[in-house]
């Protein structure tokens, strides 16, 4: 799954650790999601969308 997490995080000037703290996950989890190596669970995807004030579909999209 493709995502815009890295770009959105950079727009807020948050480090990976900052975002991890806000999401209640490890920094390694944020890194893995940003690199597309890990797809978040549905509850985590909802937490991410609430954190950025966006719909899940605005952040995540299926690989083409």
mmJSON file of the N, C-alpha and C atoms, coordinates in Angstrom:
{"data_MODEL":{"atom_site":{
"group_PDB":["ATOM","ATOM","ATOM","ATOM","ATOM","ATOM","ATOM","ATOM","ATOM","ATOM","ATOM","ATOM","ATOM","ATOM","ATOM","ATOM","ATOM","ATOM","ATOM","ATOM","ATOM","ATOM","ATOM","ATOM","ATOM","ATOM","ATOM","ATOM","ATOM","ATOM","ATOM","ATOM","ATOM","ATOM","ATOM","ATOM","ATOM","ATOM","ATOM","ATOM","ATOM","ATOM","ATOM","ATOM","ATOM","ATOM","ATOM","ATOM","ATOM","ATOM","ATOM","ATOM","ATOM","ATOM","ATOM","ATOM","ATOM","ATOM","ATOM","ATOM","ATOM","ATOM","ATOM","ATOM","ATOM","ATOM","ATOM","ATOM","ATOM","ATOM","ATOM","ATOM","ATOM","ATOM","ATOM","ATOM","ATOM","ATOM","ATOM","ATOM","ATOM","ATOM","ATOM","ATOM","ATOM","ATOM","ATOM","ATOM","ATOM","ATOM","ATOM","ATOM","ATOM","ATOM","ATOM","ATOM","ATOM","ATOM","ATOM","ATOM","ATOM","ATOM","ATOM","ATOM","ATOM","ATOM","ATOM","ATOM","ATOM","ATOM","ATOM","ATOM","ATOM","ATOM","ATOM","ATOM","ATOM","ATOM","ATOM","ATOM","ATOM","ATOM","ATOM","ATOM","ATOM","ATOM","ATOM","ATOM","ATOM","ATOM","ATOM","ATOM","ATOM","ATOM","ATOM","ATOM","ATOM","ATOM","ATOM","ATOM","ATOM","ATOM","ATOM","ATOM","ATOM","ATOM","ATOM","ATOM","ATOM","ATOM","ATOM","ATOM","ATOM","ATOM","ATOM","ATOM","ATOM","ATOM","ATOM","ATOM","ATOM","ATOM","ATOM","ATOM","ATOM","ATOM","ATOM","ATOM","ATOM","ATOM","ATOM","ATOM","ATOM","ATOM","ATOM","ATOM","ATOM","ATOM","ATOM","ATOM","ATOM","ATOM","ATOM","ATOM","ATOM","ATOM","ATOM","ATOM","ATOM","ATOM","ATOM","ATOM"],
"id":[1,2,3,4,5,6,7,8,9,10,11,12,13,14,15,16,17,18,19,20,21,22,23,24,25,26,27,28,29,30,31,32,33,34,35,36,37,38,39,40,41,42,43,44,45,46,47,48,49,50,51,52,53,54,55,56,57,58,59,60,61,62,63,64,65,66,67,68,69,70,71,72,73,74,75,76,77,78,79,80,81,82,83,84,85,86,87,88,89,90,91,92,93,94,95,96,97,98,99,100,101,102,103,104,105,106,107,108,109,110,111,112,113,114,115,116,117,118,119,120,121,122,123,124,125,126,127,128,129,130,131,132,133,134,135,136,137,138,139,140,141,142,143,144,145,146,147,148,149,150,151,152,153,154,155,156,157,158,159,160,161,162,163,164,165,166,167,168,169,170,171,172,173,174,175,176,177,178,179,180,181,182,183,184,185,186,187,188,189,190,191,192],
"type_symbol":["N","C","C","N","C","C","N","C","C","N","C","C","N","C","C","N","C","C","N","C","C","N","C","C","N","C","C","N","C","C","N","C","C","N","C","C","N","C","C","N","C","C","N","C","C","N","C","C","N","C","C","N","C","C","N","C","C","N","C","C","N","C","C","N","C","C","N","C","C","N","C","C","N","C","C","N","C","C","N","C","C","N","C","C","N","C","C","N","C","C","N","C","C","N","C","C","N","C","C","N","C","C","N","C","C","N","C","C","N","C","C","N","C","C","N","C","C","N","C","C","N","C","C","N","C","C","N","C","C","N","C","C","N","C","C","N","C","C","N","C","C","N","C","C","N","C","C","N","C","C","N","C","C","N","C","C","N","C","C","N","C","C","N","C","C","N","C","C","N","C","C","N","C","C","N","C","C","N","C","C","N","C","C","N","C","C","N","C","C","N","C","C"],
"label_atom_id":["N","CA","C","N","CA","C","N","CA","C","N","CA","C","N","CA","C","N","CA","C","N","CA","C","N","CA","C","N","CA","C","N","CA","C","N","CA","C","N","CA","C","N","CA","C","N","CA","C","N","CA","C","N","CA","C","N","CA","C","N","CA","C","N","CA","C","N","CA","C","N","CA","C","N","CA","C","N","CA","C","N","CA","C","N","CA","C","N","CA","C","N","CA","C","N","CA","C","N","CA","C","N","CA","C","N","CA","C","N","CA","C","N","CA","C","N","CA","C","N","CA","C","N","CA","C","N","CA","C","N","CA","C","N","CA","C","N","CA","C","N","CA","C","N","CA","C","N","CA","C","N","CA","C","N","CA","C","N","CA","C","N","CA","C","N","CA","C","N","CA","C","N","CA","C","N","CA","C","N","CA","C","N","CA","C","N","CA","C","N","CA","C","N","CA","C","N","CA","C","N","CA","C","N","CA","C","N","CA","C","N","CA","C","N","CA","C","N","CA","C","N","CA","C"],
"label_alt_id":[null,null,null,null,null,null,null,null,null,null,null,null,null,null,null,null,null,null,null,null,null,null,null,null,null,null,null,null,null,null,null,null,null,null,null,null,null,null,null,null,null,null,null,null,null,null,null,null,null,null,null,null,null,null,null,null,null,null,null,null,null,null,null,null,null,null,null,null,null,null,null,null,null,null,null,null,null,null,null,null,null,null,null,null,null,null,null,null,null,null,null,null,null,null,null,null,null,null,null,null,null,null,null,null,null,null,null,null,null,null,null,null,null,null,null,null,null,null,null,null,null,null,null,null,null,null,null,null,null,null,null,null,null,null,null,null,null,null,null,null,null,null,null,null,null,null,null,null,null,null,null,null,null,null,null,null,null,null,null,null,null,null,null,null,null,null,null,null,null,null,null,null,null,null,null,null,null,null,null,null,null,null,null,null,null,null,null,null,null,null,null,null],
"label_comp_id":["UNK","UNK","UNK","UNK","UNK","UNK","UNK","UNK","UNK","UNK","UNK","UNK","UNK","UNK","UNK","UNK","UNK","UNK","UNK","UNK","UNK","UNK","UNK","UNK","UNK","UNK","UNK","UNK","UNK","UNK","UNK","UNK","UNK","UNK","UNK","UNK","UNK","UNK","UNK","UNK","UNK","UNK","UNK","UNK","UNK","UNK","UNK","UNK","UNK","UNK","UNK","UNK","UNK","UNK","UNK","UNK","UNK","UNK","UNK","UNK","UNK","UNK","UNK","UNK","UNK","UNK","UNK","UNK","UNK","UNK","UNK","UNK","UNK","UNK","UNK","UNK","UNK","UNK","UNK","UNK","UNK","UNK","UNK","UNK","UNK","UNK","UNK","UNK","UNK","UNK","UNK","UNK","UNK","UNK","UNK","UNK","UNK","UNK","UNK","UNK","UNK","UNK","UNK","UNK","UNK","UNK","UNK","UNK","UNK","UNK","UNK","UNK","UNK","UNK","UNK","UNK","UNK","UNK","UNK","UNK","UNK","UNK","UNK","UNK","UNK","UNK","UNK","UNK","UNK","UNK","UNK","UNK","UNK","UNK","UNK","UNK","UNK","UNK","UNK","UNK","UNK","UNK","UNK","UNK","UNK","UNK","UNK","UNK","UNK","UNK","UNK","UNK","UNK","UNK","UNK","UNK","UNK","UNK","UNK","UNK","UNK","UNK","UNK","UNK","UNK","UNK","UNK","UNK","UNK","UNK","UNK","UNK","UNK","UNK","UNK","UNK","UNK","UNK","UNK","UNK","UNK","UNK","UNK","UNK","UNK","UNK","UNK","UNK","UNK","UNK","UNK","UNK"],
"label_asym_id":["A","A","A","A","A","A","A","A","A","A","A","A","A","A","A","A","A","A","A","A","A","A","A","A","A","A","A","A","A","A","A","A","A","A","A","A","A","A","A","A","A","A","A","A","A","A","A","A","A","A","A","A","A","A","A","A","A","A","A","A","A","A","A","A","A","A","A","A","A","A","A","A","A","A","A","A","A","A","A","A","A","A","A","A","A","A","A","A","A","A","A","A","A","A","A","A","A","A","A","A","A","A","A","A","A","A","A","A","A","A","A","A","A","A","A","A","A","A","A","A","A","A","A","A","A","A","A","A","A","A","A","A","A","A","A","A","A","A","A","A","A","A","A","A","A","A","A","A","A","A","A","A","A","A","A","A","A","A","A","A","A","A","A","A","A","A","A","A","A","A","A","A","A","A","A","A","A","A","A","A","A","A","A","A","A","A","A","A","A","A","A","A"],
"label_entity_id":["1","1","1","1","1","1","1","1","1","1","1","1","1","1","1","1","1","1","1","1","1","1","1","1","1","1","1","1","1","1","1","1","1","1","1","1","1","1","1","1","1","1","1","1","1","1","1","1","1","1","1","1","1","1","1","1","1","1","1","1","1","1","1","1","1","1","1","1","1","1","1","1","1","1","1","1","1","1","1","1","1","1","1","1","1","1","1","1","1","1","1","1","1","1","1","1","1","1","1","1","1","1","1","1","1","1","1","1","1","1","1","1","1","1","1","1","1","1","1","1","1","1","1","1","1","1","1","1","1","1","1","1","1","1","1","1","1","1","1","1","1","1","1","1","1","1","1","1","1","1","1","1","1","1","1","1","1","1","1","1","1","1","1","1","1","1","1","1","1","1","1","1","1","1","1","1","1","1","1","1","1","1","1","1","1","1","1","1","1","1","1","1"],
"label_seq_id":[1,1,1,2,2,2,3,3,3,4,4,4,5,5,5,6,6,6,7,7,7,8,8,8,9,9,9,10,10,10,11,11,11,12,12,12,13,13,13,14,14,14,15,15,15,16,16,16,17,17,17,18,18,18,19,19,19,20,20,20,21,21,21,22,22,22,23,23,23,24,24,24,25,25,25,26,26,26,27,27,27,28,28,28,29,29,29,30,30,30,31,31,31,32,32,32,33,33,33,34,34,34,35,35,35,36,36,36,37,37,37,38,38,38,39,39,39,40,40,40,41,41,41,42,42,42,43,43,43,44,44,44,45,45,45,46,46,46,47,47,47,48,48,48,49,49,49,50,50,50,51,51,51,52,52,52,53,53,53,54,54,54,55,55,55,56,56,56,57,57,57,58,58,58,59,59,59,60,60,60,61,61,61,62,62,62,63,63,63,64,64,64],
"pdbx_PDB_ins_code":[null,null,null,null,null,null,null,null,null,null,null,null,null,null,null,null,null,null,null,null,null,null,null,null,null,null,null,null,null,null,null,null,null,null,null,null,null,null,null,null,null,null,null,null,null,null,null,null,null,null,null,null,null,null,null,null,null,null,null,null,null,null,null,null,null,null,null,null,null,null,null,null,null,null,null,null,null,null,null,null,null,null,null,null,null,null,null,null,null,null,null,null,null,null,null,null,null,null,null,null,null,null,null,null,null,null,null,null,null,null,null,null,null,null,null,null,null,null,null,null,null,null,null,null,null,null,null,null,null,null,null,null,null,null,null,null,null,null,null,null,null,null,null,null,null,null,null,null,null,null,null,null,null,null,null,null,null,null,null,null,null,null,null,null,null,null,null,null,null,null,null,null,null,null,null,null,null,null,null,null,null,null,null,null,null,null,null,null,null,null,null,null],
"Cartn_x":[0.837,0.0,0.891,0.536,1.268,0.703,1.55,1.053,1.809,1.214,1.792,2.306,2.53,2.868,4.129,5.163,6.43,6.238,5.507,5.267,4.43,3.369,2.506,3.258,4.096,4.897,5.861,6.493,7.442,6.74,5.518,4.763,4.501,4.407,4.176,5.491,6.616,7.949,8.075,7.452,7.536,8.612,9.373,10.317,9.526,10.19,9.537,9.187,10.055,9.793,8.594,8.474,7.325,6.024,5.991,4.787,4.506,5.532,5.361,4.728,5.189,4.622,3.148,2.812,1.422,0.518,1.085,0.304,0.332,1.245,1.366,2.014,2.947,3.677,5.169,5.976,7.424,7.856,9.031,9.605,9.831,10.205,10.425,9.144,7.997,6.716,6.469,6.741,6.568,7.485,8.738,9.691,9.17,8.706,8.226,7.002,6.094,4.909,5.338,6.209,6.66,7.338,8.1,8.807,7.918,6.678,5.776,6.061,6.838,7.176,6.136,5.277,4.26,2.993,1.876,0.577,-0.033,-0.471,-1.014,-2.328,-2.618,-3.92,-4.994,-6.219,-7.303,-7.407,-7.325,-7.354,-6.204,-5.014,-3.883,-4.099,-4.654,-4.941,-5.927,-6.928,-7.872,-7.172,-6.276,-5.524,-4.663,-4.012,-3.194,-4.066,-5.225,-6.099,-6.591,-6.931,-7.356,-6.203,-5.006,-3.833,-3.593,-3.81,-3.584,-4.868,-6.016,-7.278,-7.673,-7.384,-7.672,-8.369,-9.027,-9.622,-8.513,-8.752,-7.77,-7.379,-8.368,-8.122,-7.231,-7.141,-6.27,-4.81,-4.598,-3.249,-2.743,-3.628,-3.257,-3.985,-3.285,-3.92,-3.315,-4.103,-3.575,-2.482,-1.554,-0.513,-1.192,-0.718,-1.312,-0.769],
"Cartn_y":[-1.164,0.0,1.239,2.193,3.456,4.385,5.295,6.25,7.566,8.595,9.942,10.336,9.343,9.614,10.461,10.142,10.876,12.345,12.598,13.971,14.737,14.095,14.753,15.047,14.11,14.299,15.468,15.542,16.624,17.985,18.026,19.283,19.821,18.93,19.329,19.535,19.27,19.346,18.405,17.225,16.213,15.21,14.771,13.678,12.369,11.295,9.991,9.657,10.029,9.782,10.596,11.848,12.679,12.014,11.568,10.932,9.634,8.858,7.598,7.858,8.893,9.24,9.601,10.365,10.773,9.582,8.581,7.413,6.291,6.373,5.318,4.056,4.239,3.112,3.397,2.447,2.649,3.439,4.037,4.746,3.782,2.542,1.535,1.251,1.309,1.107,2.227,3.471,4.611,4.454,4.075,3.884,2.827,1.698,0.601,1.01,1.768,2.228,3.192,4.152,5.126,4.453,3.395,2.692,1.704,1.535,0.6,-0.851,-1.086,-2.452,-3.036,-2.18,-2.606,-1.814,-2.53,-1.87,-1.8,-0.619,-0.488,-1.24,-1.632,-2.225,-1.154,-1.578,-0.619,0.371,-0.095,0.887,1.901,1.445,2.373,3.324,2.838,3.716,4.812,4.462,5.475,6.478,6.019,6.922,7.87,7.343,8.178,9.223,8.818,9.764,10.861,10.498,11.51,12.448,11.912,12.726,13.816,13.476,14.458,15.16,14.783,15.427,15.165,13.958,13.587,12.232,11.952,10.631,9.621,8.383,7.326,7.293,7.45,7.383,8.514,9.592,10.712,10.424,9.467,9.134,7.853,6.857,5.536,5.243,4.58,4.151,2.803,1.985,0.689,0.865,-0.07,-0.054,-0.229,0.5,0.414,-0.77],
"Cartn_z":[0.0,0.0,0.0,-0.833,-0.866,0.197,0.682,1.665,1.565,2.144,2.142,3.523,4.369,5.759,5.902,5.168,5.285,4.908,3.833,3.377,4.401,4.888,5.867,7.16,7.578,8.79,8.605,7.443,7.162,7.14,6.621,6.581,7.986,8.961,10.35,11.105,10.441,11.059,12.25,12.124,13.158,12.785,13.767,13.544,13.553,13.152,13.22,14.666,15.593,17.009,17.501,17.03,17.4,16.964,15.709,15.192,15.937,16.196,16.925,18.293,18.99,20.296,20.173,19.143,18.947,18.624,17.96,17.546,18.579,19.522,20.52,19.976,19.025,18.44,18.523,18.113,18.116,16.876,16.986,15.841,14.681,14.991,13.952,13.175,13.857,13.178,12.173,12.573,11.667,10.457,10.689,9.596,8.634,9.164,8.319,7.497,8.103,7.364,6.261,6.596,5.593,4.413,4.664,3.591,2.843,3.294,2.643,2.979,4.033,4.434,5.386,5.911,6.871,6.62,6.492,6.373,7.767,8.177,9.527,9.676,10.91,11.204,10.98,10.875,10.681,11.849,13.103,14.202,14.124,13.754,13.629,12.461,11.358,10.209,10.607,11.414,11.893,12.808,13.652,14.528,13.706,12.675,11.787,11.111,10.599,9.9,10.847,12.088,13.064,13.42,13.529,13.88,12.844,11.576,10.501,10.064,10.626,10.268,8.829,8.369,6.975,6.95,5.844,5.648,5.376,5.744,5.497,4.021,3.144,1.7,1.2,1.957,1.584,1.945,2.824,3.281,2.645,2.56,2.037,0.734,-0.179,-1.43,-1.84,-2.533,-2.952,-4.008,-4.025,-5.079,-6.426,-7.389,-8.737,-9.507],
"occupancy":[1.0,1.0,1.0,1.0,1.0,1.0,1.0,1.0,1.0,1.0,1.0,1.0,1.0,1.0,1.0,1.0,1.0,1.0,1.0,1.0,1.0,1.0,1.0,1.0,1.0,1.0,1.0,1.0,1.0,1.0,1.0,1.0,1.0,1.0,1.0,1.0,1.0,1.0,1.0,1.0,1.0,1.0,1.0,1.0,1.0,1.0,1.0,1.0,1.0,1.0,1.0,1.0,1.0,1.0,1.0,1.0,1.0,1.0,1.0,1.0,1.0,1.0,1.0,1.0,1.0,1.0,1.0,1.0,1.0,1.0,1.0,1.0,1.0,1.0,1.0,1.0,1.0,1.0,1.0,1.0,1.0,1.0,1.0,1.0,1.0,1.0,1.0,1.0,1.0,1.0,1.0,1.0,1.0,1.0,1.0,1.0,1.0,1.0,1.0,1.0,1.0,1.0,1.0,1.0,1.0,1.0,1.0,1.0,1.0,1.0,1.0,1.0,1.0,1.0,1.0,1.0,1.0,1.0,1.0,1.0,1.0,1.0,1.0,1.0,1.0,1.0,1.0,1.0,1.0,1.0,1.0,1.0,1.0,1.0,1.0,1.0,1.0,1.0,1.0,1.0,1.0,1.0,1.0,1.0,1.0,1.0,1.0,1.0,1.0,1.0,1.0,1.0,1.0,1.0,1.0,1.0,1.0,1.0,1.0,1.0,1.0,1.0,1.0,1.0,1.0,1.0,1.0,1.0,1.0,1.0,1.0,1.0,1.0,1.0,1.0,1.0,1.0,1.0,1.0,1.0,1.0,1.0,1.0,1.0,1.0,1.0,1.0,1.0,1.0,1.0,1.0,1.0],
"B_iso_or_equiv":[0.0,0.0,0.0,0.0,0.0,0.0,0.0,0.0,0.0,0.0,0.0,0.0,0.0,0.0,0.0,0.0,0.0,0.0,0.0,0.0,0.0,0.0,0.0,0.0,0.0,0.0,0.0,0.0,0.0,0.0,0.0,0.0,0.0,0.0,0.0,0.0,0.0,0.0,0.0,0.0,0.0,0.0,0.0,0.0,0.0,0.0,0.0,0.0,0.0,0.0,0.0,0.0,0.0,0.0,0.0,0.0,0.0,0.0,0.0,0.0,0.0,0.0,0.0,0.0,0.0,0.0,0.0,0.0,0.0,0.0,0.0,0.0,0.0,0.0,0.0,0.0,0.0,0.0,0.0,0.0,0.0,0.0,0.0,0.0,0.0,0.0,0.0,0.0,0.0,0.0,0.0,0.0,0.0,0.0,0.0,0.0,0.0,0.0,0.0,0.0,0.0,0.0,0.0,0.0,0.0,0.0,0.0,0.0,0.0,0.0,0.0,0.0,0.0,0.0,0.0,0.0,0.0,0.0,0.0,0.0,0.0,0.0,0.0,0.0,0.0,0.0,0.0,0.0,0.0,0.0,0.0,0.0,0.0,0.0,0.0,0.0,0.0,0.0,0.0,0.0,0.0,0.0,0.0,0.0,0.0,0.0,0.0,0.0,0.0,0.0,0.0,0.0,0.0,0.0,0.0,0.0,0.0,0.0,0.0,0.0,0.0,0.0,0.0,0.0,0.0,0.0,0.0,0.0,0.0,0.0,0.0,0.0,0.0,0.0,0.0,0.0,0.0,0.0,0.0,0.0,0.0,0.0,0.0,0.0,0.0,0.0,0.0,0.0,0.0,0.0,0.0,0.0],
"pdbx_formal_charge":[null,null,null,null,null,null,null,null,null,null,null,null,null,null,null,null,null,null,null,null,null,null,null,null,null,null,null,null,null,null,null,null,null,null,null,null,null,null,null,null,null,null,null,null,null,null,null,null,null,null,null,null,null,null,null,null,null,null,null,null,null,null,null,null,null,null,null,null,null,null,null,null,null,null,null,null,null,null,null,null,null,null,null,null,null,null,null,null,null,null,null,null,null,null,null,null,null,null,null,null,null,null,null,null,null,null,null,null,null,null,null,null,null,null,null,null,null,null,null,null,null,null,null,null,null,null,null,null,null,null,null,null,null,null,null,null,null,null,null,null,null,null,null,null,null,null,null,null,null,null,null,null,null,null,null,null,null,null,null,null,null,null,null,null,null,null,null,null,null,null,null,null,null,null,null,null,null,null,null,null,null,null,null,null,null,null,null,null,null,null,null,null],
"auth_seq_id":[1,1,1,2,2,2,3,3,3,4,4,4,5,5,5,6,6,6,7,7,7,8,8,8,9,9,9,10,10,10,11,11,11,12,12,12,13,13,13,14,14,14,15,15,15,16,16,16,17,17,17,18,18,18,19,19,19,20,20,20,21,21,21,22,22,22,23,23,23,24,24,24,25,25,25,26,26,26,27,27,27,28,28,28,29,29,29,30,30,30,31,31,31,32,32,32,33,33,33,34,34,34,35,35,35,36,36,36,37,37,37,38,38,38,39,39,39,40,40,40,41,41,41,42,42,42,43,43,43,44,44,44,45,45,45,46,46,46,47,47,47,48,48,48,49,49,49,50,50,50,51,51,51,52,52,52,53,53,53,54,54,54,55,55,55,56,56,56,57,57,57,58,58,58,59,59,59,60,60,60,61,61,61,62,62,62,63,63,63,64,64,64],
"auth_comp_id":["UNK","UNK","UNK","UNK","UNK","UNK","UNK","UNK","UNK","UNK","UNK","UNK","UNK","UNK","UNK","UNK","UNK","UNK","UNK","UNK","UNK","UNK","UNK","UNK","UNK","UNK","UNK","UNK","UNK","UNK","UNK","UNK","UNK","UNK","UNK","UNK","UNK","UNK","UNK","UNK","UNK","UNK","UNK","UNK","UNK","UNK","UNK","UNK","UNK","UNK","UNK","UNK","UNK","UNK","UNK","UNK","UNK","UNK","UNK","UNK","UNK","UNK","UNK","UNK","UNK","UNK","UNK","UNK","UNK","UNK","UNK","UNK","UNK","UNK","UNK","UNK","UNK","UNK","UNK","UNK","UNK","UNK","UNK","UNK","UNK","UNK","UNK","UNK","UNK","UNK","UNK","UNK","UNK","UNK","UNK","UNK","UNK","UNK","UNK","UNK","UNK","UNK","UNK","UNK","UNK","UNK","UNK","UNK","UNK","UNK","UNK","UNK","UNK","UNK","UNK","UNK","UNK","UNK","UNK","UNK","UNK","UNK","UNK","UNK","UNK","UNK","UNK","UNK","UNK","UNK","UNK","UNK","UNK","UNK","UNK","UNK","UNK","UNK","UNK","UNK","UNK","UNK","UNK","UNK","UNK","UNK","UNK","UNK","UNK","UNK","UNK","UNK","UNK","UNK","UNK","UNK","UNK","UNK","UNK","UNK","UNK","UNK","UNK","UNK","UNK","UNK","UNK","UNK","UNK","UNK","UNK","UNK","UNK","UNK","UNK","UNK","UNK","UNK","UNK","UNK","UNK","UNK","UNK","UNK","UNK","UNK","UNK","UNK","UNK","UNK","UNK","UNK"],
"auth_asym_id":["A","A","A","A","A","A","A","A","A","A","A","A","A","A","A","A","A","A","A","A","A","A","A","A","A","A","A","A","A","A","A","A","A","A","A","A","A","A","A","A","A","A","A","A","A","A","A","A","A","A","A","A","A","A","A","A","A","A","A","A","A","A","A","A","A","A","A","A","A","A","A","A","A","A","A","A","A","A","A","A","A","A","A","A","A","A","A","A","A","A","A","A","A","A","A","A","A","A","A","A","A","A","A","A","A","A","A","A","A","A","A","A","A","A","A","A","A","A","A","A","A","A","A","A","A","A","A","A","A","A","A","A","A","A","A","A","A","A","A","A","A","A","A","A","A","A","A","A","A","A","A","A","A","A","A","A","A","A","A","A","A","A","A","A","A","A","A","A","A","A","A","A","A","A","A","A","A","A","A","A","A","A","A","A","A","A","A","A","A","A","A","A"],
"auth_atom_id":["N","CA","C","N","CA","C","N","CA","C","N","CA","C","N","CA","C","N","CA","C","N","CA","C","N","CA","C","N","CA","C","N","CA","C","N","CA","C","N","CA","C","N","CA","C","N","CA","C","N","CA","C","N","CA","C","N","CA","C","N","CA","C","N","CA","C","N","CA","C","N","CA","C","N","CA","C","N","CA","C","N","CA","C","N","CA","C","N","CA","C","N","CA","C","N","CA","C","N","CA","C","N","CA","C","N","CA","C","N","CA","C","N","CA","C","N","CA","C","N","CA","C","N","CA","C","N","CA","C","N","CA","C","N","CA","C","N","CA","C","N","CA","C","N","CA","C","N","CA","C","N","CA","C","N","CA","C","N","CA","C","N","CA","C","N","CA","C","N","CA","C","N","CA","C","N","CA","C","N","CA","C","N","CA","C","N","CA","C","N","CA","C","N","CA","C","N","CA","C","N","CA","C","N","CA","C","N","CA","C","N","CA","C","N","CA","C","N","CA","C","N","CA","C"],
"pdbx_PDB_model_num":[1,1,1,1,1,1,1,1,1,1,1,1,1,1,1,1,1,1,1,1,1,1,1,1,1,1,1,1,1,1,1,1,1,1,1,1,1,1,1,1,1,1,1,1,1,1,1,1,1,1,1,1,1,1,1,1,1,1,1,1,1,1,1,1,1,1,1,1,1,1,1,1,1,1,1,1,1,1,1,1,1,1,1,1,1,1,1,1,1,1,1,1,1,1,1,1,1,1,1,1,1,1,1,1,1,1,1,1,1,1,1,1,1,1,1,1,1,1,1,1,1,1,1,1,1,1,1,1,1,1,1,1,1,1,1,1,1,1,1,1,1,1,1,1,1,1,1,1,1,1,1,1,1,1,1,1,1,1,1,1,1,1,1,1,1,1,1,1,1,1,1,1,1,1,1,1,1,1,1,1,1,1,1,1,1,1,1,1,1,1,1,1]
}}}
